[in-house]
Amino acid sequence: MTRAFIFPGQGAQTIGMGKALAEAYPAAKAVFDEVDAALGESLSALIWEGDIETLTLTENAQPALMATSLAALRALEAEGIEIGAASFVAGHSLGEYSALTAAGALSVSDAAKLLRTRGKAMQAAVPVGEGAMAALLGLDLAGARAVAEEAAQGEVCAAANDNDPSQVVISGSKGAVERALDIAKAKGAKRALLLPVSAPFHCALMAPAAEVMAGALAEVEIKAPSVPLVANVIAEAVTDPARIRALLVEQVTGSVRWRESVEYMVAQGVTEFWEIGAGKALSGMVKRIERSAVLRNVGAPDDVKAALEAV
C-alpha cells in the first residue's frame, strides 16, 4: 500500500494530548522537552495540565500540535516505522510545519519557534473582533467563492480552507463574513456557522503576518525533506528548500487547498492516509474526498501498536 502521513491543524488541540505517548516512549518525551527548551517555558505542562482556553490561544496551539504530532512520529520510529514508510507528507495549515519537521526539513526546535512566531503574528495582524471565519457546509469551492464575492461589499472575504467537497471555510472582515452566512443559506448551504477562532486566517488580512514570517523563515535552515511535501497553496509535491520557504510565507494569506492536496496524492497512487497527532478531523475530510481511502490515526500508544500490526 502506498501511504501518506498527514498532520492536523488548529482545532485538534485537547488537554492531555500526547501525554500517554511521552510516558510510554522516551523519544516522544524528548520532543516535548525540546519544544519546552526552544520556547523557554513548559508548554508541555500547559498541554497536559493547563486549561483549554490558554492552550487554544494561537501562539500556544500551533507549537503544541506540532509537538504532539512529532511525539507520535517518534513513537512510530521507536517501533521501527520510519518516515520513509510514507510516499508523501502533508499538513493542514500549521500541520505543514509538522510535516516538514517529520521529513527532516526543519528541526523540532526551529519549528517550535517559527510556530510561536506565526501564532503571535497571525493574532496581531487583525485586532480582536474585526475579523471572522465561517464554515459553509453543503457548498463546493465554486459556490463558496460566489458567496464570499457577494458578501465582500468592499471588505475582505475569501475562501480560506477548501477542506472537502462539502465543506469550505471562508475568512475575512467580520461584517463581510456575517453577511456571507445568510447569502450561503440562500445559495443552498446546509449550514453556515461562525467558527470560534481568534483571527481571520488564510486571507489578505493576514498580510502583516506574512511579512513577519518572511523575516523569520529567512533566518532558519530548511533542508530538502526526505519525503516530498504536498504543499497547501499549490496542492502539489515540492522538495526544493527555497520553494518551500516561499510557499510557507504564501500560505499565511493563501488558501489551504486540502481537497486538491488529497486528490493529488490519490492520483499519485496513495491508498492509505495516516493522521499523525491529535484528533481525527483530517481523516473525516479524506474519507469525504476519497471514499476508498484506508485511514489510520496515530495519537496514542495503542494506535502505535495497531499501526505496527498493520504494516
Summary of the structure (lengths in Angstrom):
residues: 311
radius of gyration: 18.4
end to end distance: 9.1
largest distance: 55.4
contacts: 1195
relative contact order: 0.18
helix: 53%
strand: 16%
